[in-house]
Amino acid sequence: MKRRDALKSAGCLVMLPALESFAQETTADDSGKANRLFCMNIGNGMCSDNFPTSAGKDYQTSSTFQPLEKLKDDFTLCTNLRNYGNHESTMYAFAEYADHTNPQLIRDSVDELAASHLGNETRIRNLVVEQKHSYGVSWKGGLPVSSISDVQVLFQTIFGKVDKSKRKELLALKKSMLDASREDAKTMASKASKADQNKLDEYFSSLRESEKSIQRAERWLNREQVDVPFPENVAFETDGLSEYSKKILVCPHFNKRSTYLDLLFLAFKYDVTRVANVYAEWNWLGHHTDSHAVATEEGFIKNIEADQAYMMQTARFLEKLKSTQTNAGGNLLDQTVCLITSSLSINKEEGPHGCKNNPVVVAGGGFEHGKHIRFNGSDNRNNVYLCALQHLGLEIESFATSSESAVL
């Protein structure tokens, strides 16, 4: 196969649009078992000095997690987990493989592993969203997965419509190019060296992914389109809150992130995707500056109030999932494993970018919740992630630097 022909095929496979969605209320695989994954990283860090100190079922929550109190039986709070990276490791919240100064050690992130298992059931295998551009929050094969950072683009990606006849033509062309590429590669394989055979194996793997993408698109092409309005910005209750908290809740950056979460909820509800990874980091109202002032009383309080705002958004998202009933009689939160973490720890001992006492809120998914698990300070989050992936049906014995599967 000529190199130019291969590049032309690859270009066709990569550049064809896949923005249309023909969504319906979720009906597929409605048995009640967990079949969705939601990942979220709070990029600037959370104030670990205000995490609960008691553990078990009867733990006393702290003001940081007070917004989640009504959902206490729907999540498990995991704390005292260790981040073995550095300040930059905020990008690797779900792909913490080893020393982050060597990006070659990064492989697949939690969401990508889940997408390889769950993503072929829906048109979009993995929705990756971030509010601030970075060099990667979701990873596949050591490379960052392209993310969406605009709410209108996200809405169009999930619910935009295209001409069906034109889409059929594009799919037919894509399928023809794929078949030609496969046949040419098979012919080349019989003449290739052992080293080139390994490269061809990777190429065949890529072709299989493209084939699955075509199959997903063909299934969705025949589904009825629905009109979904752009979600309105719903104001948070501000009675009894400080002036700083009120400023956060009306901040445009904060509201934009709420819209992200509303759209991801709709993507789960209409079964457009079963895997999503969202990352948000910004300096709204000087939040990053406040993280450097955690040692002062004012800075300490502002960091806690910022964390409370994050948890208010989290609670709203989880409540939407919980209020959505499925045909099996359960709710969408039961079917969705939610992993909410923060790669960095803000505390008086380490300062604004610490690595100790990282949290993971594990919500939904059918786990037995309502408890606080305080780990020993040396375990990392990968033990929790391994448990979540196994719970979703992945037959794996380890993930990244996990030492064992956590018991949730």
VOGU-3710 file (C-alpha; in Angstrom, 3 decimals, decimal comma):
1> mkrrdalksa> 0,000/0,000/0,000  1,425/3,355/-0,992  2,117/5,778/1,829  0,034/8,483/0,136  -2,940/6,105/-0,157  -2,632/5,217/3,517  -2,567/8,877/4,486  -5,570/9,609/2,291  -7,482/6,776/3,963  -6,454/7,902/7,412
11> gclvmlpale> -7,442/11,458/6,607  -10,872/10,345/5,525  -11,346/8,289/8,656  -10,256/11,096/10,930  -11,893/14,077/9,298  -15,430/12,827/8,641  -17,806/14,611/11,020  -19,604/12,745/13,784  -21,531/15,551/15,414  -25,098/14,418/14,809
21> sfaqettadd> -27,198/12,715/17,439  -30,489/10,930/17,035  -31,280/10,558/20,699  -34,004/8,681/22,539  -34,733/8,051/26,165  -32,394/5,313/27,324  -33,746/1,796/26,852  -30,689/-0,310/26,049  -29,241/-2,590/28,731  -31,719/-1,367/31,313
31> sgkanrlfcm> -31,192/-4,258/33,738  -30,178/-1,972/36,577  -26,505/-2,892/36,667  -23,874/-0,178/36,441  -23,064/0,538/32,794  -21,937/4,165/32,797  -18,918/6,057/34,105  -18,642/9,732/34,997  -15,247/11,207/35,910  -14,652/14,719/37,214
41> nigngmcsdn> -11,466/16,399/38,417  -11,421/19,632/40,428  -8,239/21,099/39,042  -7,192/23,810/41,497  -7,378/21,442/44,454  -9,555/21,069/47,543  -8,830/22,196/51,091  -8,000/18,906/52,831  -7,738/20,574/56,252  -11,545/20,619/56,259
51> fptsagkdyq> -12,171/16,973/55,386  -14,027/14,766/57,921  -11,806/13,125/60,524  -14,196/10,383/61,658  -14,724/7,366/59,416  -17,201/4,554/58,844  -20,977/4,668/58,511  -21,512/7,138/61,348  -18,928/9,695/60,277  -19,580/13,359/60,886
61> tsstfqplek> -19,423/15,321/57,668  -17,686/18,687/57,348  -18,916/21,954/55,879  -17,070/21,137/52,634  -19,344/18,179/51,918  -22,486/19,586/53,530  -24,128/20,197/50,099  -24,049/16,393/49,576  -25,738/15,602/52,897  -29,117/14,708/51,342
71> lkddftlctn> -27,286/12,218/49,126  -25,251/10,661/51,929  -26,598/7,163/51,231  -25,679/7,525/47,558  -21,940/8,083/47,834  -18,796/6,931/49,620  -16,224/9,530/50,599  -12,640/8,310/50,217  -9,886/10,502/51,666  -6,217/10,403/52,672
81> lrnygnhest> -5,216/9,075/49,262  -1,801/10,025/47,923  -0,919/11,777/44,667  2,605/10,699/43,741  2,997/13,313/41,022  3,475/17,045/41,297  1,707/20,309/40,433  1,421/19,195/36,803  -0,260/15,959/37,846  -3,618/17,699/37,867
91> myafaeyadh> -3,756/16,680/34,195  -3,326/13,017/35,111  -6,099/12,699/37,692  -7,425/9,613/35,909  -4,169/8,420/34,341  -1,712/8,366/37,219  0,756/5,793/35,941  4,147/6,843/37,253  6,561/9,772/37,351  4,743/12,527/35,477
101> tnpqlirdsv> 7,994/14,104/34,383  8,152/11,269/31,839  5,005/11,431/29,673  6,032/8,226/27,881  4,880/6,321/30,956  1,302/7,559/30,566  -1,061/5,106/28,885  -4,861/4,816/29,008  -6,914/6,783/31,516  -9,810/5,389/33,553
111> delaashlgn> -12,435/6,801/31,213  -10,712/5,417/28,107  -10,485/1,936/29,587  -14,166/2,121/30,456  -14,970/3,431/26,977  -13,253/0,423/25,406  -15,686/-1,757/27,376  -18,863/0,366/27,351  -18,416/2,877/24,546  -19,424/0,697/21,614
121> etrirnlvve> -23,051/0,689/22,777  -23,524/4,396/22,067  -22,753/6,858/19,291  -20,161/8,794/21,326  -17,792/6,412/23,074  -16,321/9,017/25,460  -17,233/12,667/26,025  -14,219/14,647/27,246  -14,931/18,202/28,414  -12,710/20,839/29,978
131> qkhsygvswk> -13,216/24,475/30,792  -9,601/25,525/30,518  -7,381/24,291/27,700  -4,656/21,916/28,887  -2,403/19,407/27,237  -4,569/16,481/28,196  -7,085/15,223/30,763  -8,082/11,969/29,064  -5,432/9,655/27,632  -5,313/6,796/25,130
141> gglpvssisd> -2,115/5,049/24,097  -0,022/7,762/25,737  -1,695/10,550/23,778  -4,291/13,078/24,979  -7,857/12,598/23,778  -9,337/15,640/22,071  -11,619/17,550/24,415  -14,458/20,058/24,060  -14,202/23,405/25,802  -17,203/25,322/24,438
151> vqvlfqtifg> -20,753/24,745/25,697  -22,343/25,402/22,294  -19,984/22,942/20,601  -20,760/20,421/23,331  -24,500/20,876/22,778  -24,122/20,452/19,017  -21,901/17,404/19,499  -24,565/15,741/21,611  -27,780/16,925/19,991  -26,962/18,604/16,672
161> kvdkskrkel> -28,794/17,278/13,617  -27,654/16,673/10,050  -29,215/15,551/6,803  -29,759/11,774/7,036  -29,237/11,086/3,345  -25,940/12,967/3,363  -24,863/11,065/6,468  -25,607/7,748/4,727  -23,409/8,792/1,820  -20,577/9,738/4,175
171> lalkksmlda> -20,858/6,457/6,051  -20,832/4,469/2,808  -17,683/6,314/1,686  -16,031/5,795/5,038  -16,872/2,081/4,985  -15,499/1,702/1,463  -12,233/3,400/2,407  -11,989/1,228/5,508  -12,471/-1,992/3,517  -9,847/-0,930/0,993
181> sredaktmas> -7,373/-0,051/3,732  -7,909/-3,422/5,425  -7,382/-5,410/2,217  -4,237/-3,489/1,331  -2,863/-3,961/4,834  -3,521/-7,715/4,671  -1,589/-7,916/1,420  1,310/-6,012/2,949  1,304/-8,172/6,079  2,497/-11,256/4,212
191> kaskadqnkl> 5,641/-9,408/3,125  6,385/-7,401/6,268  9,235/-7,948/8,724  8,592/-8,832/12,349  9,055/-5,215/13,423  6,659/-4,046/10,733  4,194/-6,767/11,758  3,923/-5,104/15,165  3,206/-1,777/13,504  0,581/-3,421/11,304
201> deyfsslres> -1,060/-4,947/14,371  -1,466/-1,444/15,755  -2,875/-0,340/12,403  -5,388/-3,214/12,370  -6,405/-2,257/15,892  -7,056/1,280/14,660  -9,128/-0,094/11,786  -11,233/-2,114/14,212  -11,911/1,025/16,256  -12,999/2,815/13,079
211> eksiqraerw> -15,243/-0,101/12,170  -16,924/0,072/15,578  -17,402/3,802/15,047  -19,185/3,116/11,762  -21,403/0,512/13,379  -22,366/2,945/16,141  -23,198/5,631/13,589  -25,304/3,229/11,530  -27,328/2,204/14,577  -27,965/5,816/15,553
221> lnreqvdvpf> -28,821/6,777/11,990  -32,034/4,768/12,203  -33,185/6,190/15,522  -35,781/8,880/15,827  -34,510/12,397/16,405  -35,735/14,366/19,389  -35,643/18,064/20,118  -33,720/18,866/23,297  -33,608/22,524/24,344  -30,373/24,098/25,510
231> penvafetdg> -30,391/23,856/29,326  -31,243/27,029/31,161  -28,985/28,314/33,900  -30,775/27,463/37,141  -29,814/29,727/40,026  -28,495/28,151/43,236  -30,056/28,979/46,579  -27,952/31,658/48,271  -29,878/32,311/51,507  -27,596/32,205/54,522
241> lseyskkilv> -24,402/32,165/52,483  -21,502/34,574/52,760  -21,008/37,382/50,270  -18,041/35,523/48,768  -20,110/32,355/48,268  -22,845/34,395/46,604  -20,292/35,880/44,201  -19,110/32,384/43,276  -22,621/31,119/42,538  -23,341/33,935/40,065
251> cphfnkrsty> -19,879/33,926/38,475  -20,092/33,261/34,673  -17,227/30,738/34,866  -19,017/28,819/37,601  -22,297/28,867/35,669  -20,553/27,652/32,524  -19,377/24,598/34,412  -22,931/23,983/35,630  -24,041/23,981/31,996  -21,368/21,416/31,159
261> ldllflafky> -22,734/19,130/33,843  -26,331/19,646/32,707  -25,362/18,675/29,159  -23,455/15,601/30,314  -26,491/14,562/32,338  -28,624/14,817/29,178  -26,036/12,792/27,247  -26,384/10,019/29,831  -30,172/10,337/29,981  -30,623/9,976/26,231
271> dvtrvanvya> -27,926/7,298/25,997  -25,768/9,352/23,647  -22,725/8,263/25,644  -21,994/6,064/28,636  -18,595/7,537/29,510  -17,694/11,146/30,254  -14,683/12,944/31,732  -14,942/16,598/32,765  -12,170/18,864/34,043  -12,438/22,438/35,272
281> ewnwlghhtd> -9,733/24,801/36,415  -9,921/28,557/36,353  -9,013/31,549/38,454  -12,569/32,746/39,031  -12,691/35,446/41,695  -8,999/34,840/42,352  -9,473/31,231/43,468  -5,944/30,210/42,507  -4,571/33,216/44,365  -6,654/32,293/47,409
291> shavateegf> -5,191/28,787/47,365  -1,790/30,369/48,004  -3,236/32,167/51,025  -4,576/29,043/52,753  -2,388/29,680/55,810  -4,357/32,852/56,572  -7,817/32,710/58,134  -9,403/34,598/55,252  -7,734/32,415/52,636  -8,660/29,250/54,529
301> iknieadqay> -12,354/30,213/54,634  -12,431/31,234/50,966  -10,971/27,895/49,914  -13,597/26,014/51,913  -16,388/28,116/50,403  -15,034/27,423/46,908  -15,094/23,679/47,668  -18,672/23,996/48,883  -19,610/25,551/45,546  -18,030/22,608/43,713
311> mmqtarflek> -20,027/20,229/45,896  -23,236/22,160/45,198  -22,685/21,571/41,489  -21,861/17,936/42,165  -25,013/17,460/44,241  -27,165/19,003/41,522  -25,709/16,635/38,910  -26,148/13,564/41,125  -29,702/14,553/42,018  -30,574/14,795/38,313
321> lkstqtnagg> -29,278/11,268/37,772  -31,128/9,988/40,816  -34,431/11,541/39,754  -34,281/9,899/36,303  -36,091/6,557/36,409  -35,116/3,631/34,198  -37,300/0,915/32,715  -35,812/-1,585/35,163  -37,358/0,343/38,041  -34,169/1,892/39,341
331> nlldqtvcli> -32,648/5,248/38,541  -29,822/6,523/36,379  -27,552/7,119/39,368  -27,730/3,402/40,177  -26,388/2,695/36,694  -23,651/5,356/36,750  -20,373/5,031/38,635  -19,338/8,607/39,437  -15,743/9,409/40,400  -15,202/12,974/41,635
341> tsslsinkee> -11,649/13,798/42,660  -9,094/16,551/43,021  -5,493/15,968/42,007  -4,126/18,589/44,359  -4,541/19,226/48,054  -4,716/22,722/49,525  -3,622/22,657/53,157  -1,626/24,657/55,673  1,162/22,060/55,859  1,919/21,721/52,139
351> gphgcknnpv> 0,466/24,962/50,852  -1,567/25,372/47,645  -0,347/22,419/45,573  0,059/19,512/47,946  -0,037/15,803/47,181  -1,333/14,429/50,494  -4,909/13,615/51,436  -6,534/13,618/48,004  -10,254/12,797/47,976  -12,409/10,638/45,727
361> vvagggfehg> -16,179/10,836/46,007  -17,554/7,557/44,637  -21,254/8,004/43,936  -23,948/5,777/42,441  -23,194/2,603/40,543  -25,000/0,288/42,948  -22,283/0,260/45,611  -23,185/0,110/49,289  -22,666/3,744/50,196  -23,144/6,057/53,172
371> khirfngsdn> -19,637/5,847/54,624  -16,289/7,581/54,835  -13,186/5,505/54,115  -10,008/7,120/55,373  -7,064/5,416/53,694  -3,593/5,080/55,177  -1,990/8,007/53,352  0,214/5,883/51,103  -2,465/4,272/48,916  -3,199/6,148/45,714
381> rnnvylcalq> -6,436/6,684/43,870  -5,726/3,911/41,387  -6,869/1,336/43,963  -10,266/3,055/44,006  -10,325/3,340/40,220  -9,479/-0,352/39,841  -12,447/-1,257/42,021  -14,719/0,979/39,925  -13,512/-0,510/36,634  -13,986/-4,057/37,897
391> hlgleiesfa> -17,451/-3,112/39,108  -18,259/-1,985/35,566  -17,309/-5,416/34,263  -13,724/-4,953/33,108  -11,736/-8,137/33,700  -8,509/-6,524/34,856  -6,277/-7,256/37,862  -4,545/-3,890/38,073  -4,711/-0,328/36,855  -1,655/1,891/36,520
401> tssesavl> 0,166/1,959/39,896  -2,583/0,235/41,900  -1,408/-2,139/44,625  -4,805/-3,793/45,074  -8,467/-3,160/44,449  -10,019/-0,982/47,125  -12,999/-2,392/49,019  -15,881/0,067/48,713
//
